[in-house]
Amino acid sequence: MFVAAQGGAYSQFKRALERRNFLLAWTLANELPRLPRDEAFALLLLARDCDQGRYVLAAPRWHARLCSEEALDLDESQIALAALNGLRDARRLIAAQVLTGLFKIHGFDREWAVLERWLAHPKPP
C-alpha cells in the first residue's frame, strides 16, 4: 500500500515542505483537514517564493486565521496584513522585521522560527 510505505498525507506534506517541493506540499495540504498555523505559514512563504498568484490568494486566509485564533487588536491586524503584502516584493526584509516583532510580542514562537528559516534562505522578490 502506497500510504503505508510513504507515510500518511501529513508526513508526506511535512517532507514536501522541508524539501521545498511547492506543488506537492500544496496538493497534500489540500487533502488534510487543517494544518497547524506555523506549517500553514511555512506553506504560505513557500507559495510566495514559487507561485505569487497562490500567495496573493492564500495570504488573506492565513491573516484571517491569525486574527481569529489570536487576540490581535485592530492596529496589529492591519500591521500583519500590510507586512504579509510587503513580503511579496523588495520590502520583504522590512515586512519580515515587522512580522518578527509581532510574533515576538504575542509569543508566536513557531511562526517566528518559520520566518527565521525563510530569511536564512532568501529568494529574490
Secondary structure by P-SEA (a helix, b strand, c coil): ccccccccaaaaaaaaaaacaaaaaaaaaaacccccaaaaaaaaaaaaaccaaaaaaaaaaaaaaaaaaccccaaaaaaaaaaaaaccccaaaaaaaaaaaaaaaacaaaaaaaaaaaaaccccc
